[in-house]
Amino acid sequence: AQTVTQSQPEMSVQEAETVTLSCTYDTSESDYYLFWYKQPPSRQMILVIRQEAYKQQNATENRFSVNFQKAAKSFSLKISDSQLGDAAMYFCALSNPNTGNQFYFGTGTSLTVIP
Amino acid sequence: KAGVTQTPRYLIKTRGQQVTLSCSPISGHRSVSWYQQTPGQGLQFLFEYFSETQRNKGNFPGRFSGRQFSNSRSEMNVSTLELGDSALYLCASSLGAGWRDTEAFFGQGTRLTVV
């Protein structure tokens, strides 16, 4: 079974500050992908960042970076220099070879950016 | 390049009716997945279609069905609607050739309300 857990239903951050969103997961597969998706009020899910499990180097996309701890099955997202446009629901997700294009999503973290 | 298009955006149906939702993937994408998003259950996988064949199916009753056409457009159908079917239905499109090809692009969803 695959599970993804986000233990922070809500987070807030001051504009220009840094915030870290937590995610833990469980899978018996040795090869898998982890994702962070952003869902703004427009409802469209947007890929923020992707990490391949066999890559030890943490993925980075501009102001977004992850801390991937494979042994601990932890995959946190760090947002640096937070901007008002970062306010959204953030979902952590997992996919693996046995389930192809099926994603397992966490319950989401609602991020508020305070001006 | 056009994104993923879901129609209609909003829908109100009466309990017991049936409904059909449509998803047009990004040009060249052959995989279409459907998800149900509710406040209580979060994002749950319904099914995935690839080259007109259902490749994977989530744990939903038989009232939920889908199909994919030769142009990769997909429809999902829900028969005998129940109040609990009220949700945001999201469609995701990807190239879909293999599981590593899992960068999924989501549509804006169809908000279904059952009264």
gemmi code that builds the backbone of each chain (N, CA, C; Angstrom):
import gemmi

chains = {
    "A": [
        ("ALA", (0.850, -1.197, 0.000), (0.000, 0.000, 0.000), (0.884, 1.246, 0.000)),
        ("GLN", (0.354, 2.274, -0.619), (1.082, 3.536, -0.673), (0.289, 4.575, 0.108)),
        ("THR", (0.953, 5.298, 0.956), (0.288, 6.370, 1.692), (1.175, 7.605, 1.703)),
        ("VAL", (0.522, 8.743, 1.727), (1.213, 10.029, 1.809), (0.543, 10.826, 2.918)),
        ("THR", (1.334, 11.355, 3.832), (0.794, 12.065, 4.983), (1.341, 13.482, 5.054)),
        ("GLN", (0.435, 14.435, 5.147), (0.818, 15.830, 5.379), (0.193, 16.221, 6.707)),
        ("SER", (1.020, 16.473, 7.682), (0.531, 16.676, 9.048), (0.216, 18.131, 9.379)),
        ("GLN", (0.442, 19.018, 8.426), (0.185, 20.441, 8.663), (-0.988, 20.900, 7.795)),
        ("PRO", (-2.193, 20.957, 8.336), (-3.326, 21.387, 7.514), (-3.181, 22.839, 7.043)),
        ("GLU", (-2.579, 23.682, 7.900), (-2.445, 25.099, 7.555), (-1.076, 25.599, 7.995)),
        ("MET", (-0.515, 26.462, 7.170), (0.732, 27.130, 7.516), (0.621, 28.579, 7.046)),
        ("SER", (1.396, 29.436, 7.690), (1.457, 30.830, 7.238), (2.900, 31.295, 7.253)),
        ("VAL", (3.185, 32.275, 6.427), (4.551, 32.790, 6.309), (4.472, 34.268, 5.945)),
        ("GLN", (5.398, 35.030, 6.462), (5.492, 36.434, 6.084), (6.114, 36.536, 4.691)),
        ("GLU", (5.629, 37.475, 3.944), (6.195, 37.719, 2.619), (7.707, 37.905, 2.745)),
        ("ALA", (8.437, 37.286, 1.811), (9.903, 37.335, 1.729), (10.604, 36.373, 2.694)),
        ("GLU", (9.837, 35.740, 3.573), (10.435, 34.781, 4.487), (10.433, 33.374, 3.881)),
        ("THR", (10.971, 32.425, 4.647), (11.068, 31.033, 4.192), (10.124, 30.159, 4.993)),
        ("VAL", (9.518, 29.205, 4.327), (8.610, 28.277, 4.999), (8.890, 26.864, 4.503)),
        ("THR", (8.686, 25.893, 5.383), (8.895, 24.486, 5.026), (7.619, 23.698, 5.281)),
        ("LEU", (7.176, 22.997, 4.255), (5.993, 22.149, 4.358), (6.446, 20.690, 4.461)),
        ("SER", (5.819, 19.963, 5.356), (6.251, 18.590, 5.630), (5.421, 17.553, 4.891)),
        ("CYS", (6.066, 16.440, 4.599), (5.383, 15.320, 3.950), (6.132, 14.040, 4.310)),
        ("THR", (5.406, 13.033, 4.733), (5.996, 11.709, 4.902), (5.204, 10.738, 4.048)),
        ("TYR", (5.819, 9.642, 3.691), (5.151, 8.702, 2.792), (5.548, 7.290, 3.172)),
        ("ASP", (4.811, 6.352, 2.629), (5.153, 4.954, 2.844), (4.923, 4.204, 1.543)),
        ("THR", (5.895, 3.450, 1.141), (5.794, 2.595, -0.028), (6.779, 1.457, 0.125)),
        ("SER", (6.449, 0.319, -0.436), (7.356, -0.817, -0.400), (8.246, -0.859, -1.639)),
        ("GLU", (7.989, 0.061, -2.575), (8.779, 0.101, -3.801), (10.131, 0.764, -3.546)),
        ("SER", (11.128, 0.327, -4.291), (12.441, 0.963, -4.166), (12.603, 2.090, -5.178)),
        ("ASP", (11.763, 2.078, -6.191), (11.838, 3.093, -7.240), (10.501, 3.805, -7.314)),
        ("TYR", (10.520, 5.109, -7.191), (9.280, 5.873, -7.209), (9.605, 7.339, -7.429)),
        ("TYR", (8.561, 8.103, -7.689), (8.673, 9.550, -7.827), (7.885, 10.216, -6.703)),
        ("LEU", (8.376, 11.358, -6.278), (7.642, 12.204, -5.335), (7.435, 13.565, -5.971)),
        ("PHE", (6.312, 14.168, -5.656), (5.937, 15.433, -6.272), (5.371, 16.388, -5.225)),
        ("TRP", (5.516, 17.659, -5.507), (4.733, 18.688, -4.832), (3.921, 19.409, -5.899)),
        ("TYR", (2.604, 19.444, -5.650), (1.704, 20.174, -6.527), (1.101, 21.331, -5.749)),
        ("LYS", (0.825, 22.404, -6.460), (0.203, 23.607, -5.890), (-1.183, 23.755, -6.508)),
        ("GLN", (-2.178, 24.034, -5.675), (-3.530, 24.262, -6.164), (-4.021, 25.615, -5.670)),
        ("PRO", (-3.942, 26.634, -6.511), (-4.434, 27.960, -6.124), (-5.957, 27.987, -6.176)),
        ("PRO", (-6.571, 29.108, -5.801), (-8.035, 29.194, -5.836), (-8.638, 28.908, -7.208)),
        ("SER", (-7.867, 29.058, -8.259), (-8.366, 28.721, -9.604), (-8.611, 27.227, -9.774)),
        ("ARG", (-8.148, 26.429, -8.807), (-8.361, 24.979, -8.730), (-7.413, 24.146, -9.595)),
        ("GLN", (-6.681, 24.775, -10.493), (-5.815, 23.985, -11.369), (-4.549, 23.564, -10.634)),
        ("MET", (-4.294, 22.286, -10.618), (-3.100, 21.746, -9.969), (-1.886, 22.030, -10.846)),
        ("ILE", (-0.860, 22.570, -10.225), (0.351, 22.938, -10.955), (1.536, 22.233, -10.318)),
        ("LEU", (2.356, 21.583, -11.146), (3.534, 20.900, -10.619), (4.553, 21.932, -10.136)),
        ("VAL", (4.986, 21.765, -8.902), (5.999, 22.655, -8.331), (7.386, 22.047, -8.497)),
        ("ILE", (7.504, 20.769, -8.116), (8.815, 20.137, -8.132), (8.655, 18.625, -8.107)),
        ("ARG", (9.639, 17.913, -8.656), (9.580, 16.443, -8.736), (10.926, 15.871, -8.302)),
        ("GLN", (10.862, 14.755, -7.598), (12.088, 14.100, -7.118), (12.034, 12.618, -7.468)),
        ("GLU", (13.104, 12.118, -8.073), (13.188, 10.683, -8.361), (13.880, 10.003, -7.195)),
        ("ALA", (13.334, 8.919, -6.730), (13.822, 8.285, -5.505), (15.263, 7.815, -5.601)),
        ("TYR", (15.689, 7.430, -6.800), (17.051, 6.895, -6.913), (18.094, 8.004, -6.993)),
        ("LYS", (17.647, 9.249, -7.080), (18.584, 10.378, -7.112), (18.786, 10.918, -5.705)),
        ("GLN", (20.014, 10.938, -5.259), (20.289, 11.410, -3.905), (20.236, 12.930, -3.808)),
        ("GLN", (20.538, 13.593, -4.913), (20.560, 15.047, -4.876), (19.145, 15.595, -4.783)),
        ("ASN", (18.953, 16.538, -3.878), (17.640, 17.149, -3.706), (17.297, 18.041, -4.899)),
        ("ALA", (16.048, 17.938, -5.358), (15.607, 18.749, -6.491), (15.426, 20.206, -6.074)),
        ("THR", (15.665, 21.090, -7.031), (15.507, 22.523, -6.808), (14.913, 23.154, -8.054)),
        ("GLU", (13.944, 24.042, -7.840), (13.346, 24.812, -8.929), (13.196, 26.249, -8.440)),
        ("ASN", (14.157, 27.075, -8.797), (14.130, 28.491, -8.413), (14.005, 28.633, -6.893)),
        ("ARG", (12.904, 29.200, -6.396), (12.759, 29.428, -4.954), (12.278, 28.185, -4.202)),
        ("PHE", (11.995, 27.121, -4.933), (11.463, 25.907, -4.329), (12.543, 24.816, -4.281)),
        ("SER", (12.676, 24.196, -3.145), (13.629, 23.094, -3.018), (13.034, 22.051, -2.083)),
        ("VAL", (13.559, 20.831, -2.193), (13.062, 19.771, -1.332), (14.190, 19.237, -0.475)),
        ("ASN", (13.790, 18.653, 0.642), (14.707, 17.898, 1.503), (14.193, 16.466, 1.491)),
        ("PHE", (14.843, 15.630, 0.696), (14.424, 14.251, 0.500), (15.271, 13.350, 1.390)),
        ("GLN", (14.619, 12.727, 2.362), (15.293, 11.805, 3.286), (14.705, 10.415, 3.031)),
        ("LYS", (15.347, 9.643, 2.157), (14.777, 8.372, 1.722), (14.607, 7.382, 2.862)),
        ("ALA", (15.583, 7.287, 3.718), (15.510, 6.316, 4.813), (14.368, 6.663, 5.765)),
        ("ALA", (14.166, 7.931, 5.986), (13.103, 8.384, 6.885), (11.774, 8.512, 6.161)),
        ("LYS", (11.777, 8.331, 4.850), (10.581, 8.482, 4.012), (9.937, 9.852, 4.264)),
        ("SER", (10.773, 10.848, 4.125), (10.347, 12.224, 4.346), (10.666, 13.054, 3.111)),
        ("PHE", (9.791, 13.993, 2.781), (9.947, 14.764, 1.544), (9.353, 16.152, 1.804)),
        ("SER", (10.138, 17.053, 2.347), (9.620, 18.373, 2.700), (9.930, 19.387, 1.598)),
        ("LEU", (9.091, 20.392, 1.520), (9.224, 21.448, 0.509), (9.587, 22.748, 1.195)),
        ("LYS", (10.664, 23.376, 0.738), (11.064, 24.668, 1.273), (10.794, 25.739, 0.228)),
        ("ILE", (10.086, 26.767, 0.649), (9.809, 27.900, -0.226), (10.578, 29.093, 0.323)),
        ("SER", (11.503, 29.590, -0.444), (12.306, 30.740, -0.018), (11.735, 32.023, -0.605)),
        ("ASP", (11.987, 33.151, 0.088), (11.537, 34.452, -0.420), (10.058, 34.383, -0.828)),
        ("SER", (9.223, 33.976, 0.106), (7.808, 33.746, -0.188), (7.143, 34.976, -0.805)),
        ("GLN", (6.283, 34.705, -1.778), (5.567, 35.769, -2.470), (4.061, 35.564, -2.302)),
        ("LEU", (3.309, 36.640, -2.481), (1.859, 36.559, -2.308), (1.260, 35.499, -3.216)),
        ("GLY", (1.831, 35.338, -4.394), (1.337, 34.356, -5.349), (1.596, 32.911, -4.943)),
        ("ASP", (2.359, 32.718, -3.876), (2.607, 31.347, -3.398), (1.442, 30.839, -2.550)),
        ("ALA", (0.536, 31.710, -2.176), (-0.605, 31.297, -1.360), (-1.457, 30.301, -2.134)),
        ("ALA", (-1.655, 29.122, -1.558), (-2.373, 28.044, -2.247), (-2.425, 26.830, -1.340)),
        ("MET", (-3.114, 25.790, -1.805), (-3.013, 24.465, -1.198), (-1.844, 23.750, -1.851)),
        ("TYR", (-1.045, 23.102, -1.027), (0.088, 22.332, -1.536), (-0.125, 20.853, -1.216)),
        ("PHE", (0.000, 20.051, -2.254), (-0.195, 18.616, -2.110), (1.098, 17.876, -2.410)),
        ("CYS", (1.423, 16.946, -1.548), (2.530, 16.027, -1.766), (1.946, 14.780, -2.431)),
        ("ALA", (2.665, 14.192, -3.383), (2.133, 13.031, -4.104), (3.242, 12.037, -4.432)),
        ("LEU", (2.824, 10.800, -4.656), (3.742, 9.690, -4.901), (3.256, 8.892, -6.093)),
        ("SER", (4.168, 8.430, -6.940), (3.807, 7.466, -7.980), (4.902, 6.404, -8.038)),
        ("ASN", (4.545, 5.210, -8.517), (5.535, 4.137, -8.596), (5.229, 3.221, -9.764)),
        ("PRO", (6.174, 2.334, -10.146), (6.006, 1.531, -11.360), (4.747, 0.668, -11.361)),
        ("ASN", (4.357, 0.174, -10.196), (3.205, -0.729, -10.159), (1.893, -0.037, -10.471)),
        ("THR", (1.849, 1.263, -10.292), (0.589, 1.971, -10.502), (0.708, 3.044, -11.570)),
        ("GLY", (1.796, 3.037, -12.311), (1.927, 3.895, -13.478), (1.642, 5.343, -13.215)),
        ("ASN", (0.647, 5.864, -13.915), (0.339, 7.274, -13.810), (-0.630, 7.602, -12.684)),
        ("GLN", (-0.873, 6.685, -11.780), (-1.724, 6.961, -10.641), (-0.914, 7.648, -9.556)),
        ("PHE", (-1.424, 8.762, -9.079), (-0.798, 9.481, -7.984), (-1.523, 9.180, -6.686)),
        ("TYR", (-0.733, 9.081, -5.614), (-1.278, 9.018, -4.272), (-1.002, 10.377, -3.637)),
        ("PHE", (-2.068, 11.049, -3.241), (-1.934, 12.408, -2.721), (-2.075, 12.450, -1.208)),
        ("GLY", (-1.374, 13.403, -0.593), (-1.629, 13.725, 0.801), (-2.873, 14.600, 0.901)),
        ("THR", (-3.204, 14.985, 2.114), (-4.429, 15.752, 2.352), (-4.248, 17.252, 2.136)),
        ("GLY", (-3.018, 17.662, 1.907), (-2.786, 19.055, 1.565), (-2.454, 19.944, 2.744)),
        ("THR", (-1.709, 21.009, 2.440), (-1.397, 22.066, 3.405), (-1.806, 23.396, 2.785)),
        ("SER", (-2.625, 24.134, 3.501), (-3.058, 25.445, 3.011), (-2.045, 26.493, 3.469)),
        ("LEU", (-1.396, 27.121, 2.508), (-0.371, 28.118, 2.817), (-0.927, 29.528, 2.636)),
        ("THR", (-0.799, 30.314, 3.683), (-1.168, 31.739, 3.637), (0.111, 32.566, 3.658)),
        ("VAL", (0.182, 33.559, 2.796), (1.329, 34.467, 2.775), (0.849, 35.824, 3.275)),
        ("ILE", (1.481, 36.274, 4.337), (1.078, 37.519, 4.993), (1.908, 38.687, 4.468)),
        ("PRO", (1.254, 39.722, 3.950), (2.011, 40.847, 3.373), (2.773, 41.609, 4.459)),
    ],
    "B": [
        ("LYS", (0.756, 26.197, -26.788), (0.244, 24.833, -26.647), (-0.922, 24.864, -25.673)),
        ("ALA", (-2.079, 24.384, -26.102), (-3.255, 24.418, -25.258), (-3.066, 23.455, -24.100)),
        ("GLY", (-3.648, 23.827, -22.944), (-3.569, 22.966, -21.770), (-4.676, 21.940, -21.788)),
        ("VAL", (-4.901, 21.370, -20.615), (-5.947, 20.367, -20.454), (-7.282, 21.098, -20.287)),
        ("THR", (-8.257, 20.696, -21.072), (-9.554, 21.364, -21.053), (-10.626, 20.437, -20.517)),
        ("GLN", (-11.296, 20.890, -19.474), (-12.386, 20.114, -18.910), (-13.688, 20.884, -19.090)),
        ("THR", (-14.702, 20.161, -19.524), (-16.017, 20.779, -19.665), (-17.085, 19.845, -19.107)),
        ("PRO", (-18.157, 20.409, -18.533), (-18.296, 21.830, -18.228), (-17.496, 22.195, -16.971)),
        ("ARG", (-17.432, 23.449, -16.635), (-16.731, 23.867, -15.428), (-17.586, 23.647, -14.183)),
        ("TYR", (-18.869, 23.856, -14.340), (-19.796, 23.696, -13.226), (-21.020, 22.920, -13.704)),
        ("LEU", (-21.559, 22.153, -12.788), (-22.703, 21.313, -13.128), (-23.533, 21.088, -11.882)),
        ("ILE", (-24.844, 21.232, -12.017), (-25.749, 20.901, -10.920), (-26.706, 19.840, -11.429)),
        ("LYS", (-26.766, 18.745, -10.700), (-27.622, 17.625, -11.079), (-28.460, 17.201, -9.877)),
        ("THR", (-29.542, 16.496, -10.213), (-30.423, 15.982, -9.177), (-30.070, 14.542, -8.854)),
        ("ARG", (-30.232, 14.194, -7.602), (-29.981, 12.810, -7.159), (-30.724, 11.830, -8.057)),
        ("GLY", (-30.046, 10.785, -8.475), (-30.639, 9.777, -9.339), (-30.346, 9.978, -10.814)),
        ("GLN", (-29.978, 11.191, -11.196), (-29.640, 11.433, -12.594), (-28.260, 10.887, -12.916)),
        ("GLN", (-27.896, 10.984, -14.182), (-26.539, 10.625, -14.568), (-25.851, 11.849, -15.170)),
        ("VAL", (-24.526, 11.799, -15.223), (-23.776, 12.940, -15.714), (-22.561, 12.462, -16.501)),
        ("THR", (-22.190, 13.232, -17.499), (-20.991, 12.943, -18.290), (-20.083, 14.164, -18.277)),
        ("LEU", (-18.834, 13.933, -17.916), (-17.830, 14.991, -17.882), (-16.799, 14.709, -18.976)),
        ("SER", (-16.247, 15.782, -19.534), (-15.321, 15.620, -20.645), (-13.954, 16.205, -20.324)),
        ("CYS", (-12.935, 15.584, -20.887), (-11.562, 16.047, -20.703), (-10.809, 15.934, -22.017)),
        ("SER", (-10.258, 17.034, -22.486), (-9.398, 17.022, -23.672), (-7.960, 17.231, -23.217)),
        ("PRO", (-7.097, 16.225, -23.418), (-5.716, 16.342, -22.937), (-4.887, 17.245, -23.835)),
        ("ILE", (-3.679, 17.494, -23.393), (-2.721, 18.240, -24.193), (-2.416, 17.444, -25.462)),
        ("SER", (-2.284, 18.156, -26.559), (-2.022, 17.495, -27.831), (-0.778, 16.607, -27.732)),
        ("GLY", (-0.929, 15.349, -28.167), (0.184, 14.405, -28.120), (0.191, 13.548, -26.871)),
        ("HIS", (-0.557, 13.941, -25.867), (-0.643, 13.122, -24.649), (-1.645, 11.996, -24.863)),
        ("ARG", (-1.262, 10.808, -24.398), (-2.123, 9.653, -24.617), (-2.730, 9.097, -23.337)),
        ("SER", (-2.264, 9.589, -22.212), (-2.793, 9.111, -20.931), (-3.681, 10.175, -20.301)),
        ("VAL", (-4.850, 9.742, -19.863), (-5.766, 10.623, -19.147), (-6.180, 9.922, -17.860)),
        ("SER", (-5.999, 10.625, -16.751), (-6.413, 10.096, -15.448), (-7.479, 11.005, -14.858)),
        ("TRP", (-8.339, 10.424, -14.054), (-9.410, 11.175, -13.404), (-9.285, 11.037, -11.896)),
        ("TYR", (-9.551, 12.148, -11.209), (-9.511, 12.181, -9.758), (-10.759, 12.875, -9.229)),
        ("GLN", (-11.197, 12.413, -8.067), (-12.294, 13.063, -7.362), (-11.687, 13.786, -6.152)),
        ("GLN", (-12.030, 15.054, -5.994), (-11.514, 15.818, -4.857), (-12.675, 16.298, -3.998)),
        ("THR", (-12.679, 15.884, -2.741), (-13.681, 16.318, -1.777), (-12.981, 16.778, -0.512)),
        ("PRO", (-13.628, 17.651, 0.270), (-13.003, 18.107, 1.519), (-12.744, 16.949, 2.490)),
        ("GLY", (-13.618, 15.967, 2.501), (-13.486, 14.883, 3.459), (-12.489, 13.803, 3.057)),
        ("GLN", (-12.477, 13.447, 1.788), (-11.639, 12.339, 1.310), (-10.390, 12.792, 0.562)),
        ("GLY", (-10.292, 14.073, 0.284), (-9.125, 14.562, -0.446), (-9.173, 14.153, -1.908)),
        ("LEU", (-8.008, 13.918, -2.472), (-7.902, 13.554, -3.891), (-7.833, 12.046, -4.008)),
        ("GLN", (-8.799, 11.484, -4.703), (-8.836, 10.036, -4.874), (-8.837, 9.689, -6.353)),
        ("PHE", (-8.031, 8.717, -6.699), (-7.877, 8.264, -8.085), (-9.104, 7.460, -8.521)),
        ("LEU", (-9.644, 7.829, -9.671), (-10.781, 7.105, -10.225), (-10.322, 6.055, -11.231)),
        ("PHE", (-9.704, 6.496, -12.311), (-9.184, 5.578, -13.332), (-8.248, 6.306, -14.273)),
        ("GLU", (-7.502, 5.486, -15.032), (-6.600, 6.016, -16.042), (-6.855, 5.319, -17.357)),
        ("TYR", (-6.852, 6.088, -18.412), (-6.984, 5.543, -19.762), (-5.732, 5.877, -20.559)),
        ("PHE", (-5.317, 4.892, -21.336), (-4.161, 5.056, -22.210), (-4.476, 4.361, -23.516)),
        ("SER", (-4.371, 5.091, -24.614), (-4.678, 4.547, -25.930), (-5.999, 3.792, -25.933)),
        ("GLU", (-7.027, 4.429, -25.424), (-8.416, 3.944, -25.447), (-8.673, 2.761, -24.523)),
        ("THR", (-7.702, 2.383, -23.717), (-7.858, 1.234, -22.817), (-7.722, 1.699, -21.375)),
        ("GLN", (-8.582, 1.168, -20.520), (-8.437, 1.484, -19.107), (-7.244, 0.730, -18.567)),
        ("ARG", (-6.285, 1.451, -18.057), (-5.030, 0.841, -17.625), (-4.982, 0.630, -16.117)),
        ("ASN", (-5.782, 1.414, -15.398), (-5.740, 1.342, -13.942), (-7.062, 1.861, -13.404)),
        ("LYS", (-7.483, 1.340, -12.277), (-8.785, 1.735, -11.742), (-8.688, 1.859, -10.235)),
        ("GLY", (-9.299, 2.900, -9.699), (-9.332, 3.100, -8.255), (-10.500, 2.355, -7.634)),
        ("ASN", (-10.698, 2.606, -6.372), (-11.703, 1.883, -5.603), (-13.014, 2.664, -5.551)),
        ("PHE", (-13.692, 2.720, -6.656), (-14.979, 3.397, -6.750), (-16.023, 2.406, -7.264)),
        ("PRO", (-17.296, 2.643, -6.909), (-18.346, 1.717, -7.371), (-18.518, 1.779, -8.882)),
        ("GLY", (-19.203, 0.767, -9.400), (-19.401, 0.644, -10.833), (-20.211, 1.768, -11.456)),
        ("ARG", (-20.829, 2.598, -10.613), (-21.568, 3.758, -11.154), (-20.625, 4.745, -11.857)),
        ("PHE", (-19.367, 4.653, -11.519), (-18.354, 5.525, -12.128), (-17.700, 4.760, -13.280)),
        ("SER", (-17.777, 5.322, -14.447), (-17.173, 4.666, -15.606), (-16.537, 5.728, -16.493)),
        ("GLY", (-15.739, 5.255, -17.420), (-15.093, 6.209, -18.304), (-14.788, 5.569, -19.639)),
        ("ARG", (-14.308, 6.383, -20.535), (-13.836, 5.881, -21.812), (-12.888, 6.905, -22.421)),
        ("GLN", (-12.141, 6.431, -23.392), (-11.226, 7.323, -24.095), (-11.388, 7.086, -25.583)),
        ("PHE", (-11.371, 8.159, -26.325), (-11.566, 8.088, -27.769), (-10.220, 8.059, -28.493)),
        ("SER", (-10.289, 7.826, -29.782), (-9.044, 7.685, -30.556), (-8.226, 8.972, -30.587)),
        ("ASN", (-8.859, 10.116, -30.345), (-8.112, 11.388, -30.296), (-7.627, 11.703, -28.877)),
        ("SER", (-7.713, 10.730, -27.991), (-7.283, 10.793, -26.586), (-8.228, 11.555, -25.664)),
        ("ARG", (-9.228, 12.195, -26.217), (-10.241, 12.829, -25.352), (-10.904, 11.751, -24.505)),
        ("SER", (-11.235, 12.135, -23.282), (-11.819, 11.149, -22.377), (-13.115, 11.701, -21.781)),
        ("GLU", (-13.989, 10.806, -21.479), (-15.212, 11.154, -20.769), (-15.332, 10.257, -19.543)),
        ("MET", (-15.907, 10.812, -18.490), (-16.291, 9.964, -17.378), (-17.775, 10.152, -17.136)),
        ("ASN", (-18.397, 9.075, -16.733), (-19.829, 9.048, -16.518), (-20.122, 8.580, -15.106)),
        ("VAL", (-21.073, 9.246, -14.481), (-21.530, 8.789, -13.175), (-23.040, 8.584, -13.293)),
        ("SER", (-23.477, 7.383, -13.024), (-24.907, 7.091, -13.111), (-25.516, 7.093, -11.708)),
        ("THR", (-26.806, 7.232, -11.659), (-27.565, 7.204, -10.404), (-26.859, 8.046, -9.341)),
        ("LEU", (-26.775, 9.322, -9.613), (-26.026, 10.230, -8.754), (-26.526, 10.218, -7.309)),
        ("GLU", (-25.561, 10.305, -6.403), (-25.836, 10.401, -4.977), (-25.292, 11.739, -4.473)),
        ("LEU", (-25.844, 12.177, -3.330), (-25.385, 13.446, -2.772), (-23.871, 13.435, -2.548)),
        ("GLY", (-23.354, 12.293, -2.152), (-21.926, 12.161, -1.872), (-21.030, 12.250, -3.090)),
        ("ASP", (-21.627, 12.279, -4.272), (-20.826, 12.414, -5.493), (-20.477, 13.873, -5.763)),
        ("SER", (-21.031, 14.780, -4.987), (-20.685, 16.197, -5.128), (-19.207, 16.372, -4.858)),
        ("ALA", (-18.501, 16.924, -5.818), (-17.042, 17.004, -5.714), (-16.489, 17.808, -6.873)),
        ("LEU", (-15.192, 18.062, -6.777), (-14.449, 18.601, -7.914), (-13.806, 17.415, -8.621)),
        ("TYR", (-14.076, 17.264, -9.890), (-13.506, 16.169, -10.666), (-12.386, 16.728, -11.536)),
        ("LEU", (-11.184, 16.208, -11.295), (-9.998, 16.686, -11.995), (-9.513, 15.650, -12.988)),
        ("CYS", (-9.079, 16.152, -14.110), (-8.513, 15.311, -15.148), (-7.031, 15.662, -15.273)),
        ("ALA", (-6.201, 14.641, -15.471), (-4.767, 14.868, -15.646), (-4.301, 14.193, -16.921)),
        ("SER", (-3.475, 14.887, -17.662), (-2.990, 14.349, -18.927), (-1.471, 14.197, -18.859)),
        ("SER", (-0.962, 13.110, -19.441), (0.474, 12.928, -19.533), (0.799, 12.155, -20.802)),
        ("LEU", (2.080, 12.186, -21.168), (2.480, 11.442, -22.366), (2.123, 9.980, -22.215)),
        ("GLY", (2.453, 9.436, -21.046), (1.896, 8.147, -20.658), (2.549, 6.921, -21.219)),
        ("ALA", (3.680, 7.045, -21.927), (4.271, 5.846, -22.529), (4.750, 4.882, -21.463)),
        ("GLY", (5.324, 5.376, -20.396), (5.817, 4.530, -19.321), (5.659, 5.251, -18.010)),
        ("TRP", (5.862, 4.568, -16.923), (5.570, 5.180, -15.632), (6.501, 6.334, -15.313)),
        ("ARG", (7.668, 6.354, -15.923), (8.571, 7.474, -15.665), (8.122, 8.739, -16.372)),
        ("ASP", (7.183, 8.551, -17.274), (6.666, 9.684, -18.019), (5.527, 10.314, -17.255)),
        ("THR", (5.720, 10.554, -15.971), (4.577, 10.874, -15.139), (4.459, 12.343, -14.804)),
        ("GLU", (4.986, 13.229, -15.668), (4.679, 14.628, -15.417), (3.262, 14.849, -15.885)),
        ("ALA", (2.379, 15.019, -14.962), (0.962, 15.161, -15.268), (0.560, 16.623, -15.257)),
        ("PHE", (-0.288, 16.977, -16.202), (-0.815, 18.323, -16.304), (-2.316, 18.250, -16.045)),
        ("PHE", (-2.759, 19.056, -15.118), (-4.152, 18.988, -14.697), (-5.002, 20.068, -15.352)),
        ("GLY", (-6.281, 19.723, -15.534), (-7.256, 20.712, -15.948), (-7.775, 21.465, -14.729)),
        ("GLN", (-8.683, 22.403, -14.985), (-9.231, 23.211, -13.897), (-10.383, 22.522, -13.181)),
        ("GLY", (-10.781, 21.386, -13.699), (-11.783, 20.609, -12.997), (-13.212, 20.957, -13.362)),
        ("THR", (-14.081, 20.031, -13.044), (-15.523, 20.239, -13.148), (-16.090, 20.142, -11.737)),
        ("ARG", (-16.762, 21.200, -11.327), (-17.395, 21.195, -10.003), (-18.800, 20.641, -10.165)),
        ("LEU", (-19.029, 19.441, -9.634), (-20.338, 18.793, -9.698), (-21.047, 18.939, -8.362)),
        ("THR", (-22.254, 19.444, -8.407), (-23.092, 19.534, -7.212), (-24.331, 18.697, -7.441)),
        ("VAL", (-24.588, 17.781, -6.523), (-25.767, 16.926, -6.607), (-26.750, 17.382, -5.539)),
        ("VAL", (-27.961, 17.693, -5.967), (-28.971, 18.201, -5.013), (-30.176, 17.251, -4.919)),
    ],
}
model = gemmi.Model(1)
for chain_id, residues in chains.items():
    chain = gemmi.Chain(chain_id)
    for i, (resn, *xyz) in enumerate(residues, 1):
        res = gemmi.Residue()
        res.name, res.seqid = resn, gemmi.SeqId(i, " ")
        for name, pos in zip(("N", "CA", "C"), xyz):
            atom = gemmi.Atom()
            atom.name, atom.element = name, gemmi.Element(name[0])
            atom.pos, atom.b_iso = gemmi.Position(*pos), 0.0
            res.add_atom(atom)
        chain.add_residue(res)
    model.add_chain(chain)
structure = gemmi.Structure()
structure.add_model(model)
structure.setup_entities()
